[in-house]
Amino acid sequence: RELSLFRSRHMAVDDTNPLARKLNKVLDTSLDSNKEMLEALKTLSSFFAKNTLRNRRSLRSDVEKRSLVICEQFANCFAEVKQELDYLKNDVVAMNKCCMSMTARLKAAKEHTVDLLVQTTKLQAESARKNNRSERTMLNLQNTLLISATFVLFMTTKYQFK
């Protein structure tokens, strides 16, 4: 408000001159409503103490140095984050290798189990065939013995009754 009063008293308004328009625009800007501008000015005033010619000349380099320090701090913080992410990545890669190894071992065990099941099925079938054959052989043997015993009995009874 004070700036616009100063401007209206001491400056003639010339809207045709581009420099005058820009100057009027800057002077008409209300700093109270622009929070970002106020914050920037407060930050700037924290390391810019006195308004001397030397300070004004070194202001740019001071701001650049401060910006560099902030960027270095930011980079250092992210270097730590990157290092932690690298550790995490290494852990994930190791876990992936372990999972792949376990998957391969499980696959091999499954294949071996399938082979064992096939072999067991074959052995059970063969055992069943042999048991069946053994039972038939036993029945044949029993029949043969029965026939032989019957024959012997028949022969002995035949000669006893004569």
Phi, psi and omega in degrees: 000316180295324180294320180290329175293318178298316182295318182292331179279319191254346183238141175273136181277121180232101184280350181276334180278122181298323180294321179293321178297316180296318179296318178296321180297316179294318181291331180279349181293130179269117182283336181293326183273343181265092184295322181296319180294318179298316179298318179296319179293322177296317178297317180295321182288341180291332178241008176241091190281301186249147180267078178247164180300317180296317179295321179294322180290326181268001182301314182298313180293324178296317179295319179294320177296316180296320178297320178297317179298316180296318179295321178295318177298317179298315180296320179297318178298317180287337175295320177295317179297317179298319179298316178296321177294324176296317177299316180297318179298317179298320178296318180294319178296318179295318178296321179296316178299318180297316179296319179296319179297315179296321178298317179296318179294320178296320179297316179296319179295322178296315179298318179295319179297318177298316178300317179296321178295318178297314180296319178297318178298317179297315181295322178294319178296316179296319178296319178296318178299316181293321177296318178298315179296318179297317179297318178296319179297317179297318178296317178298317179297317178297318178297317179297315179295321179294317178296316180297317180294320179296317179297314180297315179297318179297315181293319180290323178286328179294316181281339177283330183272357180274000000 
